[in-house]
Amino acid sequence: MSPFWSDGVPVSVPAPTDELPDGAPGGFEHRSRPHRVQGVSNHWRVHSAWWPEALAAHGVEVETWRDYWEVLTDTGLLCVLYHDLIGGAWYLERIHE
């Protein structure tokens, strides 16, 4: 599977259904088409505060705090979305073909 990388524009994410874990995206819209999340295959969190020395060594001063969700949609997409926990927006990071 080769991934499609998105353009970094926030996506609208509705509240999840009761069948999904807390915090999981309920769905999203991509190319004017709604995609409802049917299942979560993976979830992980990235928080750059764990590596302040490494960030400083590379001149990075911006903190990153994200929840990533690898999901399967009702339209058959396997994709990764992330929730920017600092800014509050959701992003479609990649779609696997």
Buried (B, 14 or more C-beta within 10 A) or exposed (E): EEEBEBEEEEBEBEEBEEEBEEEBBBBBEBEEEEBBBBBBEEEEEEEBEEEEEEBEEEEEEEEBBBBBBBBBBEEEBBBBBBBBBEEEBBBBBBBEE
